[in-house]
Structure formats: structure tokens, C-alpha cells
Amino acid sequence: MKAKNLVSAQYDVDDLDDAIEFYYKKGWTDGLPVVPPTEAKVWRFLEASGREPDEILGQYETRRRTVTVEKIAINAVMAGCLPEYFPVILAIFEAILDPEFDLHLTNSTTGGAALGFIVNGPIRNELHMNYRGNVLGPGNRANSTIGRAVRLSQINVLGSIPGAGTEDSFGRPVFDRATLGQPGKYAGYHIVENEEDYPTLNPLHVELGFNAAQSTVTVFATGGHVQISLHAENSAEEIAGSVAQYLIGSGRLVATGGFCILVMPPENLGYLIRDGWSKEDFRHAVFEKTKTSRRLLKSQGWQRMNEDDQILAITGNPDDIHIIAAGGPAGGFAHYLLPYGGSIKTREVIH
């Protein structure tokens, strides 16, 4: 496969410590140490993907940047990935570089948006990804480093240098304008669906029209998450009602558009299955229970609402509420993630 040469600049350093410090001095890290991307390591990633280094994944038109496989491979090495993770990362970039995704909003907003991705299909188990306890947290190499590779690429390839209000010591424009940012910007919201334990609940990629044997990533941008305690609820109906109350309180009801991602743990999913509910039943129940008029919201203190009777809900359509099965066996703690502009995009992982 090495018929073509890598085009990225190469640097000579004395040892591993010097290489790590060199990357700090160049401003090419997310604040944490990186794995030095030697040419041999980068080639291993390219070979694992079967893609040429100069293949163009897409254009970031706003900043006039062309994104190639080679540049993403370098950052995947730096993030601590294994070569077999690389096809997932490439699929993520093919999705976020879709013009309809509105990547620039996520990369430049003052609101501190983070990228998230949901992994479905056989690739989850092939890469030993975690979809049980602490699925959104640290501890699993694939979950964490895939997300970190995306963030490092946002910095080094897409030019999203953070630190608004502070001059970049390397003279680069600070294009990531987040006021506060959020911890989710380090490794993204890495969500892996548990497909094995819930045969009556279609996984996300099947609901979106893919075959169960296909592997996919679904990407989204979010301003963050809220954890919902669902311990007093003893039925699918009660769970839907409590989730809806949290969503109404988010202040993010809309007349059209939007999406909502609900990550539901086993303790709560058990009630849905016991009561014979599908994901479709649950999303329709949540949608209906979030329907509220602008006038009522205004009376409850939401100052940005008009005093009219237009009906809002958490999304413009119940099909835009996406339910993901994941999490540890104990604890009725669901999470919801609401959109930060744009829409979700799904791509097949070719591996």
C-alpha cells in the first residue's frame, strides 16, 4: 500500500519524552499527553482502513480546509487508538463533514457544544467497546480514544483552537469560541448500544433503516446531558411521564425540527419490556407528554415565550426521539441529550 508517500511534515527528536514535550510546545494536544505519531504507526492505521493517505474525506468549507485520511490517522495515533479503531473514526468524519450536519456551529459556538457518536452493529464487540456500566465515562480504550481522536482532529485538522479571550501562544486564531466549554469536549459523548440483551427493542441503526449485520456510527452535537433519576417509577407509562417532565423543564421545546437522545439503562428498560412497549411506543408517549403551549410556559416563568397557544414539544416529530439501550445492571439513571443545532447523521463503518 506504500506506493504513495505521506505529505505531513516530519520532525526528529531524541526520545519519547522529547516527542511528547515537542507536541506540547507546538500546541498540538488537548492538554493531555499524546502518543507520538511515527510514520510506521500512521501507516499501520492506513493499512487497517484500506484507504489511501491522500483520500479526501470531505471539505470544511467555512475554514477552507480539506480533510484527508492521512491527517485523521495522525491524530488517531496521537489519541492512543489501535489501528482497528480507525474505520470507526473515518465514518464519524464522513458524517460530520456532511454539509447538512452544520459542523461549523459545533466548532465555533460560544455555547460549548460537544460532538457525540452512537456505535451500533458487530463492530462494537469486535473492538471490545463498553455498552454496560459507565458507558458514558472513562475506562474503555476504544470508547475513549475514538472520541479523543475526533477532538484532536477538530483542533489540529479543523482549526478549532480553544481559549477564547486568551491569545494563542503560537499565534493561531482562536476559532473555538466556547465561553465555558464542557468536559464532554475531551472525548465526546461516546455511546455504544447494548443490542444483545434486548431482542424485542430494535437497535438505533435498524430503526434508521440499516441491516442489523451492518456496523454504523450516528453523530450528533449536543450542549450537554442531564441525568434523570427514575427509581420511583414502576411502569413504562410512569417512566415516560417522568422523562417528559424533565424534558419540559429543559426549556428546549420546539414547534418543528430538533432531536432528543435518551440513553436508557436496564433497570428502566425492564419495565418497558415487561409492559410490552417498543421503542416506538415509548417515544410516542414521551412526545405526547411533552406537548405544552407557549402561553402555559410563559405563565411558568419562561420569559422568552410568547403568550399564544402554539403547541410545542421536545421535538417536531416523535420519530426524532432516539432511545439507546446502555448502562450497568443497577440504577434507574437515564440520560437525555438535546441538540445543539444541526441534525443526526449516520454512516456505515466499512471494515
VEXTORLO-625537 format. One record per residue: x, y, z of N, C-alpha, C in turn. Coordinates in steps of 0.1 Angstrom, whole numbers, plus 2048, in hexadecimal, padded with zeros to 3 digits. Layout:
N
XYZXYZXYZ;...
//
This chain:
351
8087F480080080080080980D800;81680B80281E81780482381D7F7;81B81C7EC81E8227E081F8317E1;8178377EA8168457EC81E8497F9;8238547F982A85980582186280D;82486281A81D86B82382287A820;81988382181C89181D81E89A82A;81A89583581C89D84182A89F845;82D8AA84C83B8AD8508408A385A;84D8A085A85389786385D89E86B;85F89A8788688A0881871896888;87D89988A8868908928878948A0;88688B8A988788D8B88908828BD;8958858C989F87C8CF89886F8D5;88D8718DC8878668E38788688E5;87185F8EB8638608ED85F86C8F5;86686F90086287B908863887900;86E8888F88708948F08648958E5;86088A8E085588A8D684888F8DD;84588A8E983988F8F083989E8F2;8458A28F78468B18FB8468B98EE;84C8B48E384C8BB8D683D8BE8D2;8348B48D48268B78D08208C18D9;8238C18E581E8CC8EE8238D98E9;8308DA8E68368E78E28308EC8D5;82B8E38CD8258E68C08168EA8C2;8108E68CD8028E98CF7F98DF8C9;7FE8D28C67F68C88BF7EF8BE8C8;7EE8C18D57E78B88DE7DA8BE8E3;7D28B68EA7C68BB8F07C88BF8FF;7D58C09027D98C39107DE8B6917;7DC8AB9117E189E9167EC89990E;7F589091380088B90B7FA8838FF;8028828F47FE87B8E88088708E5;8048668DD80D85C8D88148628CC;8218628CB8288688C08248608B3;8208678A981B86089C82785D893;82E85289583984F88C83384B87E;83B84C87483784886683283A866;83983186D83582386D828821873;82582887E81882788580D82C87C;80F83787580583D86D802833861;80C82D85C80A823851801817855;8038138627FB8088677ED80B867;7EA81886A7DC81C86B7D681D85C;7DE8228537D98228457D7815840;7E080B8437DE7FE83E7D27F7844;7CF7FA8517C37F48577B67F9851;7B780584B7AB80A8457A9807836;7B58038307B58018217B380E819;7B581981F7B38268187C182C815;7C183480A7CD83B8077CF84780F;7DC84B8127DE85781B7D8864815;7D88658087D48728027C58727FF;7BE8678037AF8678007A8872808;7A087980179988580878C88080E;78B88281B77E87E822773889820;77789581F76E8A081D7748AE81E;76C8B881C7718C581D76A8CD829;7728D483076D8DD83A76D8EB834;7638EE82D7628FA82476490782B;75F90883775F91583E76E919841;77690F84478491384678D90E83B;78790B83078F9078247998FC827;7958F282D79E8E78317998DA82A;7A38D38257A08C681F7A58BB829;79C8B282C79F8A88367A389B82F;7AF8968317B488A82A7B587E835;7B58728307B78668387C4867840;7CE86C83A7DB86C8417DB87584D;7D588184C7D488A8577CC884863;7C187D8607BA87786B7C186C871;7C98648697D085986E7DB85E878;7E18698757EB86E87E7E587188C;7DA87888C7D387B8987CE86F8A0;7CA8658987C585889E7D18528A6;7DD8528A07E884C8A77EB8558B4;7EA8628B27ED86A8BE7E38688C9;7D78648C67CC8628D07CE8568D8;7D684C8D37D88408DA7D08348D4;7CA8368C87C282C8C27CB8208BD;7C48158BB7CA80A8B47C680B8A5;7CE80589C7CB80688E7BC80288A;7B87F78917AA7F288E79F7FB891;7A280689979781089C795819890;79F81A8877A082587E793826874;78E81A87078281B86777682286E;77582187B76A82888276C837882;77983B88477C84988477A84F876;77D84886C77B84D85E76C84E85B;76484586075684685E750852866;75585587175186187975486D871;76086E86B76387A86475B87B857;758870850750871844742876848;73E87385473087885873188785C;73B88B86473B89986973F8A385E;74589E8537498A684873D8A883E;7338A18407268A38387228B183A;7208B982F71C8C783170F8C9839;7068BF8396FA8C08416FC8BF850;7088BA85470A8B886270D8C5869;7128CF8627158DD8687208DC872;72B8D686D7378D487673C8E287B;73B8EC8737418F987873B8FE884;72E8FC88672790189272D8FA89E;72F8ED89D7358E68A97448EA8AB;74B8ED8A17598F08A275C8FE8A7;7529078A57559168A874C91C8B2;7419168B673791D8BE73D9218CC;73792B8D273A92F8E07349258EA;72B91D8E57229148EE7299088F3;7359048EF73B8F98F57358EB8F0;7328EB8E372C8DE8DE7378D38DD;7338C78DF73C8BB8DD7368B28D3;73E8AB8CC73A8A08C37378938CB;72E88C8C672B87F8CB7298758C0;72B8688C372985E8B97248518C0;71B84A8B871583E8BD71A8338B3;71F8288B972481D8B171A8118B2;71780C8A670E8008A57157F689C;7107E989E7147DE89571F7D689A;7247CD89272F7C389773C7CA89B;73F7D689674C7DC89974D7DF8A8;7427E08AF7437E38BD74A7D88C5;7467CC8C274D7C08C875B7BD8C3;75C7C08B676A7BD8B07747C68B6;7707D28BA77A7DC8C07797DB8CF;7717D28D576F7D18E376B7DE8EA;7617E58E375C7F18E97537EE8F4;7527F88FD74A7F790973C7FC907;7317F49097247FA90971D7F7916;7247F392071E7F092D7217FC937;7257F894372780294D73280D94A;72E81994D73782594A73982793B;72F824933731825925735833920;73083D92773384B923740850929;74684893275284C93975F846934;76984793D77684293977783393B;78282D93778581F93A78781692E;78081992378181091778A81790C;79481090879D8168FE79681B8F1;78E8128EB7888158DF77F8218E0;7768208EA76C82B8EC7738388ED;77D8398F67838458FA78D84B8EF;7958428E979F8478E079984A8D2;78E8438CE7878478C27828568C3;77C8588CE7778668D17828708D1;78D86C8D87988768D979E8788CB;79F86E8C37A48708B579C87B8AD;78F87A8B07868848A978A8928AE;78B8948BB78E8A18C179C8A68BD;7A689E8BD7B38A28B87B38A68AA;7AB89F8A27AA8A38947A28B0892;7998B389B7928C089B79C8CB89D;7A58C88A67AF8D38A97BA8D489E;7BF8C989A7CB8C98927C88C9883;7BD8C487F7B98C38717AF8CD86D;7A58CF87679A8D987379C8E6879;7A78E88807AB8F68857A38FB891;79C8F28987948F78A479D8F88B0;7A59028B07AE9058BB7A690B8C7;7A69058D379E90B8DE7A59168E5;79E91D8ED7A49278F679F9358F3;7929378F178D9448EE79194E8F9;79595A8F57999648FF7A8963902;7AF9598FE7BD9589007C59578F3;7CF95E8F17D795D8E57DE94F8E4;7DD9498D97E493C8D77F393F8D6;7FB9378DE80993A8DF8109378D2;80A9308C881092D8BC80B9368B0;8039408B47FE9498AA7F39458A2;7ED9398A57E293489D7D593B8A1;7CC93D8987BF94389C7B79398A5;7B193E8AF7A99368B879B9358B3;79892A8AC78B9298A57819228AD;78591A8B877B9148C177891F8CB;76C9248CA7689308D276092D8DE;7609208E375891C8EE75B9258FA;75092990075193190D756929918;75091E91B754915926759907921;7559039157588F69117518EB919;7558DF9197508D59217598C8920;7598C092B7628B492B75F8AB91F;7538AB91A7508A290E7588A5902;75F8B19027678B58F67748AD8F5;7788A690078489F9007838928F7;77988A8FA77887D8F276A87C8ED;7628868EC7558868E774C87D8EF;73F87C8EB7358738F17368668EA;73E85D8EF7408508E97358468EE;72B8448E672083B8EA72082F8E1;7208238E87208168E171380F8E5;70B80B8DB6FE8058DF7007F68E2;6F97F28ED6F87E48F16ED7DD8E9;6F07D68DE6E77D08D56E37C28D9;6EC7BB8E16EB7AD8E46E07AA8EE;6DF7B38F86D67AF9036C77B3901;6C47BA8F66B67BE8F56B17BB8E7;6AF7AE8E46AB7AA8D669E7B08D1;6957B48DB6887BA8D66897C98D3;6957CF8D66977DD8D36A17DF8C7;69C7E48BC6A57E68B16B07F08B4;6BC7EC8B16C77F68B36C68028AA;6CD80C8AD6CB8198A66CD817897;6D88118936DB8108846D080987D;6CA7FF8836BE7F887D6B280187B;6B08098866A58138856A781D87A;6B48208776B782986D6B982385F;6B681685E6B58108506C180884D;6CA8068566D67FD8536D37EF856;6DA7E58516D97D78546E07D5862;6DB7CC86A6E17C98776F07C5876;6F47BF86B7017BA86970B7C5865;7067D086170E7DC85E7137E386B;71F7E986A7247F18757237FF871;71F80887A71C81687772181F883;72382B87F72583688971A841886;71484689170B85188F71085C897;71286889171987389770E87E89A;7118868A47088918A871089B8B0;70B8A78B17118B28B97078B58C4;70D8B78D07048B98DC70B8C38E5;7028CB8EC7078D48F670A8CD903;7078C090570A8B99116FF8B0914;6FF8AA9206F58A09246F08A3932;6E489D9356DE89D9426DB88F946;6DF88C9526DC87E9586CE87F95E;6C687595B6B88749616B886896A;6B386B9766B18609806A385A97E;6A384E97B69684797869583B981;69483D98E69483299868682F99E;67E83A99E6708389A3666833999;66A83398C66182F981661820980;65581A97F65480C97E64D807972;64C80F96864580B95B64B813950;64980E94464E816938647823937;63A82493B63283093A63883A944;63B83695064083F95A64E844956;65683B95166484094C66284A941;65A84893865885292D65385F933;64A85F93D64586B94365087394A;65986C95166387395866E87894F;67187094567B87593A676882934;66988293166388E92A66389A933;6628989406628A49496708AA949;67A8A29496888A794868A8AE93B;6858A89306878AF9236808BC922;6748BD92766D8C99286758D492F;67B8D093A6828D99436908DD93C;6948D79316A08DA92B69F8E8924;6938EC9216918F991A6948F890B;6958EB9066998EA8F868E8E48EF;6818E78F26768E38EA6768EA8DD;6718E38D26728E98C56648E78BE;6628EE8B46568EC8AB65A8E28A0;6668E489B66A8DB8906798D8892;67E8CD88C68C8CA88C6918C4899;69E8C489B6A48BF8A76A58B08A8;6AC8AC8B26AD89D8B56B089C8C4;6AE8908C96B188D8D76B687F8D8;6C187D8DF6C68708E16C486C8F0;6BE8618F26BB85C9006C384F901;6CD84F90B6D584390E6CE83C91A;6C88319186C082A9226C881E927;6C981D9356D081193B6C780593D;6CD7F99406C57ED9416BA7EE94B;6BC7F59576B27F59616A57FB95C;6A580595369980B94E694804941;69E7FF93969A7F792D6927EB931;6957E593D68D7D994167E7DC942;67B7E894766C7EB9486667EC93A;66E7F29306687F49236667E691D;66F7DD91E66E7CF9196637C8920;6627C992D6577C293564A7C7930;6487D492D63B7D992A6387D891B;6427D191363F7CF9056417DB8FC;6497E590164B7F18F96577EF8F0;6567F58E46627F68DB6688048DD;6738068D76798138D767081D8D1;6698198C665F8228C06548268C9;64F81D8D16448208DB64A82A8E5;6568288E965B8318F465E83F8EE;6638408E266684D8DC6598558DA;64E84E8D56428558D363C85A8E0;63D8528EB6388568F863F8628FD;64C8628FC65486D90165187A8F9;6508788EB64C8838E363F88A8E7;6358818E96278868EC62888D8FA;62F88890362F88D91163789A912;64089D9086478AA90863F8B5901;6348B28FB62D8BD8F46288C78FE;62B8D48FB6288DF9046268EB8FC;61D8F490061B9008F962590B8FD;6289148F463191F8F762B927903;61E92990361893190D61A92B91B;61991E91C61B91892962991992D;63291792464191892864492792C;63E93092564093E92963B941937;63093B93B62A93D948632936953;63B92D94F64392695865192C95A;65393795366093E95566993E949;66693793E66F93793366D94492B;67694E92D67495B92867595C919;67C95391367E95490467294F8FC;66894A90365C9458FC6529508FA;64B94F8EE6409588EB6339538F2;62A95C8F461D9588FB6139548F0;6159498EA60C9448E060A9358E3;60192F8DB5FD9218DE6049178D4;60F91B8CE6169118C661B9068CE;61A8FA8CA61E8EE8D162C8EB8CD;6358E98D86428E58D66448D78DC;64F8D08D86538C38DE6628C28DD;6678B78E36768B68E367C8B58D6;6758B08CC6798AF8BE66D8B38B5;6708B58A96658B88A065E8AC89B;6648A089E65E8938996638888A3;65A8808A765E8758B166986C8AC;66A86B89F67586289968386889B;6848758A069087B8A26958798B1;68D8728B969286E8C66988608C5;6A585F8C76AD8538C56B084D8D3;6AC8408D56AE8398E16B982F8E0;6C38308E96CF8278E86D081F8F5;6D18128F36D28098FE6E1807902;6E480B90F6F280A9136F380C922;6FE80892870080B9367017FE93F;70480094C7067F59556F97F095A;6FA7E49616EE7DD9646E67E3970;6EC7EC9786E57F29836E5801982;6D98079866D88159866CF81A97B;6C482197F6BB8269756BE834971;6CA83596B6CF8439676D0843958;6C684A9526C684D9446CD85A941;6D185C9356D78699316D086E924;6CE87B9246C98809176D488A912;6D588B9056DE8948FE6D589B8F3;6D68A88F36CE8B08EA6D78B68E0;6D28BA8D46DA8BF8C96E18CC8CB;6EC8CE8C56F28DB8C46F38DE8B5;6E78E18AF6E68E48A16E88D7899;6E68D988C6E88CE8836DF8C2885;6E38B68816DB8AA8816E589F883;6DF8938866E88878876EB882879;6F787C8776FB87686B70186886D;6FD85E86570285186770A84C85B;71584585D71D840853720831856;72182984C72681B84E73581B850;73981285974881085B74C805852;75580984975B7FF83F7687FA845;7677ED8487737E684E7757D8849;
//
